[in-house]
Amino acid sequence: MATPDLRHPDQAAAEPPLPAAKAPGQKAPGRALPRESLVAGVKAAVGIIGLFVVWELLVLVIDPADYLFVGPLSAFAELIERPGYFAENTFVTLQEALAGFALGTALGVLCGAALHYSATARSFLYPALIAIDTIPKVALAPLFIVWFGFGFESKAFVAMAIAFFPLVINTYDGLSSVPHELQELARINRASPWKKMVKIDFIYAIPSIFSGAKISISLAVGGAVVGEFIAGSKGLGYVILLANSQVDLPSMFAAFIVLAAIALTLFFLVDYAGRKLAPWKNHAK
């Protein structure tokens, strides 16, 4: 039998309602989950360490010549022996990748929005973008070098060209998937096109945009290396080319490991930013 509420009506109305009971195993919305994040981080670390262990065991079992294949211990020994050399070249590649990613993100989001909001742009621009994307970016690198020279700019533009397309597609898909109910709500409230775009369309599209950004950030690192392959005098791409010419596999694999670490770190940073900007996406699962 329910207990009657003996409070005065005004007193009961003034007091905030008690929080609803939480079902067993239900996550509290809006709160960080440090234990789950820690467990996920430990699992990722164990997976990476396991990969290195399998790699080293494979080298020990096969015992190939040093000019054919080396293990991670040789690569890490090279990193420890020449930390300044790898740090200097890593910084160059990181700058080029971040600049290309920033340019690719800005242009990709703008083009994706243009495809969504303009039927004319969609008719003319979308087929052209598809055609450009089918061109291997290695083939575009010499063109950027002709336009921008052998310096930082040409590598950044190669990275931009590779990082650009995923953001165009994901921005367009995210803006196109806004529910009809939200569009109707904006119409009922007489929201201007600008307010609708800023307060509804792009807010709803944030998870999709960041999904494209997670792909693009790794591609931008690869794009910077491609530019260094074509015309580089420094950077991790240049380190790989130099090691290849000298048959120095420890240096080559050390550069591979650093590139993987850069791409993985940037991927998780973009993923973290996406979770912070779209927290509702995490609790919709």
TADA-V270003 format. One record per residue. N is the residue number from 1. BURIAL is b if it has 24 or more other ideal C-beta (glycine too) atoms within 12 Angstrom, else e. Layout:
n: [N | N]
burial: [BURIAL | BURIAL]
This chain:
n: [1 | 2 | 3 | 4 | 5 | 6 | 7 | 8 | 9 | 10 | 11 | 12 | 13 | 14 | 15 | 16 | 17 | 18 | 19 | 20 | 21 | 22 | 23 | 24 | 25 | 26 | 27 | 28 | 29 | 30 | 31 | 32 | 33 | 34 | 35 | 36 | 37 | 38 | 39 | 40 | 41 | 42 | 43 | 44 | 45 | 46 | 47 | 48 | 49 | 50 | 51 | 52 | 53 | 54 | 55 | 56 | 57 | 58 | 59 | 60 | 61 | 62 | 63 | 64 | 65 | 66 | 67 | 68 | 69 | 70 | 71 | 72 | 73 | 74 | 75 | 76 | 77 | 78 | 79 | 80 | 81 | 82 | 83 | 84 | 85 | 86 | 87 | 88 | 89 | 90 | 91 | 92 | 93 | 94 | 95 | 96 | 97 | 98 | 99 | 100 | 101 | 102 | 103 | 104 | 105 | 106 | 107 | 108 | 109 | 110 | 111 | 112 | 113 | 114 | 115 | 116 | 117 | 118 | 119 | 120 | 121 | 122 | 123 | 124 | 125 | 126 | 127 | 128 | 129 | 130 | 131 | 132 | 133 | 134 | 135 | 136 | 137 | 138 | 139 | 140 | 141 | 142 | 143 | 144 | 145 | 146 | 147 | 148 | 149 | 150 | 151 | 152 | 153 | 154 | 155 | 156 | 157 | 158 | 159 | 160 | 161 | 162 | 163 | 164 | 165 | 166 | 167 | 168 | 169 | 170 | 171 | 172 | 173 | 174 | 175 | 176 | 177 | 178 | 179 | 180 | 181 | 182 | 183 | 184 | 185 | 186 | 187 | 188 | 189 | 190 | 191 | 192 | 193 | 194 | 195 | 196 | 197 | 198 | 199 | 200 | 201 | 202 | 203 | 204 | 205 | 206 | 207 | 208 | 209 | 210 | 211 | 212 | 213 | 214 | 215 | 216 | 217 | 218 | 219 | 220 | 221 | 222 | 223 | 224 | 225 | 226 | 227 | 228 | 229 | 230 | 231 | 232 | 233 | 234 | 235 | 236 | 237 | 238 | 239 | 240 | 241 | 242 | 243 | 244 | 245 | 246 | 247 | 248 | 249 | 250 | 251 | 252 | 253 | 254 | 255 | 256 | 257 | 258 | 259 | 260 | 261 | 262 | 263 | 264 | 265 | 266 | 267 | 268 | 269 | 270 | 271 | 272 | 273 | 274 | 275 | 276 | 277 | 278 | 279 | 280 | 281 | 282 | 283 | 284 | 285]
burial: [e | e | e | e | e | e | e | e | e | e | e | e | e | e | e | e | e | e | e | e | e | e | e | e | e | e | e | e | e | e | e | e | e | e | e | e | e | e | e | e | e | e | e | e | e | e | e | e | e | e | e | e | e | e | b | b | e | e | b | e | e | e | e | e | e | e | e | e | e | b | b | b | e | b | b | b | e | b | b | e | e | e | e | e | b | b | e | e | b | b | e | b | b | b | b | b | b | b | b | b | b | b | b | b | b | e | b | b | b | b | b | b | b | b | b | b | b | e | e | e | e | e | e | e | b | b | e | e | b | e | e | e | b | e | e | e | b | e | e | b | b | e | e | b | b | e | e | b | e | e | e | b | b | b | b | b | b | b | b | b | b | b | b | b | b | b | b | b | b | b | b | b | e | b | b | e | e | b | e | e | e | e | e | e | e | b | e | e | e | e | e | e | e | e | e | b | e | e | e | b | b | b | b | b | b | b | b | b | b | b | b | b | b | b | b | b | b | b | b | b | b | b | b | b | b | b | b | b | b | b | b | b | e | b | b | b | b | b | b | b | b | e | b | e | e | e | e | b | b | b | b | b | b | b | b | b | b | b | b | b | b | b | b | e | e | b | b | e | e | b | b | e | e | b | b | e | e | b | e | e | e | b | e | e | e]
